């Protein structure tokens, strides 16, 4: 049985767990602490939850700077919110209902210099939609067969906190395995992704 999303770290955020996981989007002011700093854990948890678990890729425009660059796991770069949304929609289309389960949130920084963050996680979802690799396979991503880490820079842009750069190291081999049928890639074991 899957653990609840973010089960072990919700209490580290200043924001209440109830608010962190509500179904409605959260206003920007809710992330700002009394001293003017950012509730970094809440920002990371909530942005991930809205975009992936609640399937709201349009919220990328809310959390990411227009000029944000994502350095993807396959060596490609995804630049700007329009491309980031398209990239996200492609995976959400291939894995309807895909969720990101956060294992931990690590960060350092301050209001003046911004925050460097790291988020180890894994994805859960079934490939029931078409992907860049072809038709759906029905294979599932689980905690046992993929691991990701997202390292981000959060900075103030025109007085508002935004993700400005991201290093997205999701498990590319697991994603390709899940989207590749045995008849097109017979040398792969159908029960699990290739070992890393």
Wavefront OBJ file of the C-alpha trace (Angstrom):
o trace
v 0.000 0.000 0.000
v 1.304 3.457 -0.911
v 2.129 5.845 1.895
v 0.052 9.039 1.957
v 1.576 11.866 -0.092
v 4.241 13.726 1.859
v 3.368 11.795 4.999
v 6.565 12.450 6.897
v 7.276 16.080 6.177
v 3.984 17.970 6.192
v 4.568 19.185 9.732
v 7.915 20.771 8.826
v 6.114 23.441 6.803
v 4.649 26.444 8.604
v 1.440 25.911 6.626
v -1.040 23.492 8.176
v -1.295 20.014 6.687
v -4.997 20.600 6.008
v -4.193 23.670 3.904
v -1.222 21.963 2.194
v -3.501 19.287 0.768
v -6.686 21.229 0.073
v -8.166 20.878 -3.416
v -8.361 24.613 -4.171
v -5.306 26.636 -5.241
v -3.573 28.619 -2.497
v -3.035 32.389 -2.630
v 0.543 33.646 -2.796
v 0.267 35.499 0.534
v -0.280 32.177 2.323
v 3.372 31.251 1.613
v 4.825 34.425 3.119
v 5.951 34.185 6.742
v 5.559 36.948 9.328
v 9.190 38.002 8.822
v 8.654 38.353 5.054
v 10.498 35.155 4.193
v 9.106 32.227 2.246
v 7.643 29.055 3.765
v 9.991 27.052 1.557
v 8.693 23.591 2.467
v 5.096 24.636 1.842
v 6.074 26.199 -1.503
v 7.774 23.003 -2.691
v 5.157 20.595 -1.356
v 2.189 22.639 -2.497
v 3.473 23.475 -5.996
v 4.236 19.793 -6.616
v 0.860 18.747 -5.225
v -1.111 21.236 -7.328
v 0.726 20.620 -10.603
v 0.924 16.815 -10.367
v -1.482 15.318 -7.813
v -4.298 17.784 -8.563
v -3.439 17.737 -12.310
v -3.216 21.543 -12.607
v -0.330 22.181 -15.036
v -1.585 25.733 -15.577
v -0.306 26.508 -12.075
v 3.202 26.366 -13.532
v 2.607 29.972 -14.609
v 1.932 30.813 -10.963
v 4.992 29.141 -9.429
v 7.596 29.389 -12.207
v 9.245 32.471 -13.653
v 8.450 33.049 -17.340
v 12.146 32.556 -18.174
v 12.707 29.503 -15.965
v 14.916 26.780 -17.436
v 14.558 23.113 -16.517
v 17.654 21.014 -17.149
v 15.997 17.661 -17.813
v 17.336 14.187 -17.011
v 17.923 13.331 -20.669
v 20.221 16.322 -21.208
v 17.552 18.462 -22.856
v 16.518 21.859 -21.594
v 12.924 22.983 -21.239
v 12.755 26.770 -21.382
v 9.931 29.067 -20.353
v 6.566 28.344 -18.787
v 4.867 27.441 -22.095
v 7.378 24.656 -22.770
v 7.307 23.505 -19.134
v 3.512 23.206 -19.287
v 3.702 21.289 -22.580
v 6.354 18.936 -21.145
v 4.198 18.313 -18.064
v 1.050 17.732 -20.133
v 2.887 15.136 -22.252
v 3.663 13.027 -19.160
v 0.217 13.589 -17.642
v -1.337 12.456 -20.921
v 0.783 9.300 -20.982
v 0.105 8.609 -17.288
v -3.365 9.996 -16.456
v -3.546 10.504 -12.709
v 0.250 10.396 -12.262
v 1.388 11.593 -8.846
v 4.729 12.596 -7.364
v 5.381 11.251 -3.871
v 7.903 13.411 -2.010
v 10.367 11.596 0.237
v 12.048 14.663 1.742
v 12.544 18.409 1.302
v 15.985 19.929 1.778
v 16.789 23.610 1.412
v 19.047 26.451 2.401
v 19.008 30.157 1.761
v 17.408 33.398 2.832
v 15.126 36.163 1.653
v 17.980 38.209 0.199
v 19.760 35.492 -1.810
v 16.913 33.096 -2.515
v 16.704 29.400 -1.748
v 18.405 26.292 -3.120
v 16.178 23.247 -2.716
v 16.277 19.502 -3.247
v 13.335 17.106 -3.385
v 13.940 13.343 -3.604
v 10.760 11.633 -4.755
v 9.209 8.921 -6.896
v 6.283 8.766 -9.314
v 3.245 6.525 -9.292
v 0.984 6.027 -12.272
v -0.016 3.673 -15.080
v 0.825 4.219 -18.750
v -2.692 4.238 -20.209
v -2.175 7.078 -22.679
v 0.028 7.577 -25.724
v 3.563 8.804 -25.094
v 6.544 9.821 -27.200
v 7.427 6.096 -27.261
v 4.098 4.941 -28.703
v 0.760 3.478 -27.594
v -0.008 2.728 -23.917
v 1.472 -0.377 -22.331
v -0.429 -0.556 -19.035
v 2.862 -0.733 -17.122
v 3.035 1.047 -13.777
v 5.521 3.333 -12.090
v 5.783 2.537 -8.378
v 8.040 3.326 -5.454
v 9.948 0.120 -6.228
v 10.914 0.955 -9.809
v 11.743 4.668 -10.053
v 13.413 7.447 -8.119
v 13.753 11.148 -8.922
v 15.414 14.202 -7.462
v 14.503 17.776 -8.301
v 16.943 20.530 -7.408
v 15.538 24.039 -7.734
v 16.445 27.660 -7.266
v 13.708 29.898 -5.858
v 14.340 33.633 -6.203
v 12.382 36.857 -6.027
v 11.433 38.153 -9.460
v 9.841 41.598 -9.409
v 9.152 41.157 -5.686
v 7.533 37.719 -6.006
v 9.026 34.294 -5.206
v 9.355 32.045 -8.264
v 11.215 28.953 -9.391
v 13.913 30.373 -11.679
v 15.910 27.236 -12.504
v 15.448 23.501 -12.011
v 17.584 20.401 -12.438
v 15.043 17.648 -13.029
v 16.614 14.220 -12.566
v 13.660 11.884 -12.892
v 14.273 8.242 -13.694
v 14.382 8.415 -17.483
v 15.070 4.670 -17.843
v 11.985 3.796 -15.769
v 9.789 6.211 -17.730
v 10.970 4.741 -21.043
v 10.528 1.176 -19.720
v 6.953 1.925 -18.627
v 6.114 3.372 -22.053
v 7.778 0.652 -24.129
v 5.942 -2.571 -24.979
v 7.712 -5.930 -25.004
v 7.129 -6.491 -28.710
v 9.042 -3.313 -29.562
v 11.816 -3.916 -27.043
v 12.020 -7.650 -26.440
v 15.343 -7.546 -24.609
v 13.815 -5.666 -21.649
v 12.342 -7.619 -18.762
v 8.594 -6.951 -18.817
v 8.305 -6.984 -15.034
v 10.763 -4.222 -14.108
v 12.804 -1.403 -15.580
v 16.466 -1.904 -16.426
v 18.857 -1.839 -13.487
v 20.697 1.399 -12.933
l 1 2 3 4 5 6 7 8 9 10 11 12 13 14 15 16 17 18 19 20 21 22 23 24 25 26 27 28 29 30 31 32 33 34 35 36 37 38 39 40 41 42 43 44 45 46 47 48 49 50 51 52 53 54 55 56 57 58 59 60 61 62 63 64 65 66 67 68 69 70 71 72 73 74 75 76 77 78 79 80 81 82 83 84 85 86 87 88 89 90 91 92 93 94 95 96 97 98 99 100 101 102 103 104 105 106 107 108 109 110 111 112 113 114 115 116 117 118 119 120 121 122 123 124 125 126 127 128 129 130 131 132 133 134 135 136 137 138 139 140 141 142 143 144 145 146 147 148 149 150 151 152 153 154 155 156 157 158 159 160 161 162 163 164 165 166 167 168 169 170 171 172 173 174 175 176 177 178 179 180 181 182 183 184 185 186 187 188 189 190 191 192 193 194 195 196
